[in-house]
Amino acid sequence: MLGLMVVTAPTADAVSESLLPAVGAVRRLLRRLAGSFVTAAPLDVSTSQREVLLMVGKRTGRSVAEIADELGLARNSVSTIVTQLVGAGLLVRETDPQDRRVGRLRLTAPAQEALDAARARRRGVLHEALGRLSPHQLADLAAGIDALEALAEELRTLERER
């Protein structure tokens, strides 16, 4: 006779208790193994400045308003950060040819090189660790990425509603 195994779906409480510590541990360990993302010369910047640099690095040509909206920060705060980063030679602000009131942002060459090097270090460490996992664990992680993206979208929705 075959025994039936009853599998119960995890609860939101159970997932929330383990999700934050697991994600936090991965971030901390990556930072320790690969070095800080952008806190070494020429990018000795604050956390807020780093976030703006990362946003511009992901998609050049963003405006201050777009970055502020995505980060959930006030536009004047992001504008101040951008002014600091332009002054430090890490960002360039160019006028949008379609709307001269809008400034489009791009990284300077030294900032781009530093971000590229940091990403390469992190990817290398992550690739090495992922290579040590079983095929089943890799499949679980891949499925988890989809779930994390869905969770991020739900959090964005909650943020807009509040």
C-alpha positions in Angstrom: 0.0 0.0 0.0 1.3 3.4 -0.9 1.4 6.0 1.8 0.1 9.4 0.9 2.1 12.4 1.9 0.1 15.5 2.8 1.8 18.7 1.9 0.5 21.9 3.3 1.1 25.2 1.8 3.3 27.5 3.7 1.7 30.4 5.5 2.6 34.1 5.0 3.7 34.1 8.6 6.1 31.2 8.1 7.5 32.6 4.9 8.0 36.1 6.4 9.9 34.7 9.4 12.5 33.0 7.1 12.6 35.3 4.1 14.2 38.4 5.5 17.0 36.6 7.4 17.8 34.5 4.3 17.9 37.4 1.9 19.9 39.5 4.4 22.4 36.7 4.9 22.9 36.4 1.1 23.5 40.1 0.8 25.9 40.3 3.7 27.9 37.3 2.6 28.1 38.6 -1.0 29.3 42.0 0.3 32.0 40.3 2.5 33.2 37.9 -0.2 33.1 40.3 -3.2 33.6 43.6 -1.4 31.3 46.5 -1.1 29.4 47.3 -4.2 30.4 50.9 -4.7 32.1 52.2 -1.6 35.7 52.2 -2.8 37.5 54.9 -4.8 36.4 56.4 -7.1 33.0 55.7 -5.7 33.2 56.5 -2.0 29.5 57.4 -1.7 26.7 57.2 0.8 24.0 54.6 0.6 21.5 57.0 -1.0 24.1 58.1 -3.6 24.9 54.4 -4.3 21.2 53.7 -4.9 21.0 56.5 -7.5 24.2 55.4 -9.2 22.8 51.9 -9.4 19.5 53.1 -10.9 21.3 55.2 -13.5 23.7 52.3 -14.2 20.8 49.9 -14.9 19.2 52.2 -17.4 21.0 55.4 -18.6 18.9 58.4 -19.5 16.6 58.3 -16.5 15.3 61.5 -15.1 15.4 62.6 -11.5 11.6 62.1 -11.3 11.8 58.5 -12.6 14.6 57.6 -10.1 12.7 59.3 -7.2 9.5 57.4 -8.0 11.3 54.1 -8.2 13.2 54.6 -5.0 10.2 56.0 -3.2 12.1 59.2 -2.4 11.1 62.9 -2.7 12.2 64.4 -6.0 14.0 67.3 -4.3 16.0 64.8 -2.2 17.1 62.9 -5.4 17.8 66.2 -7.1 20.2 67.1 -4.2 21.9 63.7 -4.4 22.3 64.0 -8.2 23.8 67.5 -7.8 26.3 65.9 -5.3 27.2 63.1 -7.7 27.5 65.5 -10.7 29.9 67.6 -8.5 31.9 64.5 -7.6 32.3 63.7 -11.3 30.3 60.5 -11.2 27.1 61.5 -13.0 26.4 63.7 -16.0 23.1 65.6 -16.3 22.1 66.4 -19.9 19.0 68.3 -21.1 16.3 66.1 -22.8 16.1 67.3 -26.4 12.3 66.7 -26.4 11.6 68.5 -23.1 14.3 71.0 -22.1 12.9 71.1 -18.5 14.0 67.4 -17.9 17.5 66.4 -17.2 18.6 62.9 -18.3 21.3 61.2 -16.3 24.2 59.0 -17.3 27.3 57.6 -15.5 30.7 59.1 -16.2 33.3 56.6 -17.5 35.1 56.2 -14.1 31.7 55.5 -12.4 30.7 53.0 -15.1 34.0 51.2 -14.8 33.7 50.9 -11.0 30.1 49.6 -11.2 31.1 47.1 -13.9 34.0 45.8 -11.8 31.8 45.5 -8.7 29.1 43.6 -10.6 31.7 41.3 -12.1 33.1 40.5 -8.6 29.7 39.8 -7.3 28.7 37.7 -10.2 31.9 35.7 -9.9 31.3 34.9 -6.3 27.6 34.1 -6.9 28.4 31.9 -9.8 31.0 30.0 -7.8 28.5 29.4 -4.9 25.6 28.5 -7.3 27.9 25.9 -8.9 28.1 24.1 -5.6 24.3 23.6 -5.4 22.5 20.6 -6.6 20.3 20.8 -9.8 17.2 20.6 -7.5 18.4 23.5 -5.4 19.1 25.6 -8.5 15.6 24.8 -9.8 14.1 25.9 -6.5 16.1 29.1 -6.6 15.0 29.9 -10.1 11.3 29.4 -9.1 12.0 31.6 -6.1 13.2 34.4 -8.3 9.8 34.5 -10.0 8.1 34.6 -6.6 10.4 37.4 -5.3 9.7 39.5 -8.4 5.9 39.0 -7.8 6.4 39.9 -4.1 8.3 43.1 -5.1 5.4 44.0 -7.4 2.9 43.5 -4.6 5.0 45.7 -2.3 5.1 48.4 -5.0 1.3 48.2 -5.2 1.0 48.5 -1.4 3.3 51.5 -1.5 1.2 53.3 -4.1 -2.0 52.5 -2.1 -0.6 54.1 1.1 
